[in-house]
Amino acid sequence: MPSGSASGNNGSRPYSQPTAIQRAVVLGYILAVAVPPAGFATGVVLMLSPRLRSRHGAWIVLLSIVAAAVWALIISSGALKDTNQGY
């Protein structure tokens, strides 16, 4: 076996810190739209945590606030009510 090859990891790279930050950012954006309170919390963590500091944190917080307003409008308009009339 050549001395420069990585044995035991099938050629994959080891887990690195930038990968963790990228995953947290993607999760934050998804949560900001799907579950705004969780997205807001993730955005705050990304803004304030020294280990996971990311410039995307502020955008995630803003997106979660906008998404919460949109969700509130959708729910209050009755768009999610059951439309089954028993036909």
Buried (B, 14 or more C-beta within 10 A) or exposed (E): EEEEEEEEEEEEEEEEEEEEBEEBBEBBBBBBBEBBEBBBBBBBBBBEEEEBEBEBBEBBBEBBBEBBEEBEEEEEEEEEEEEEEEE
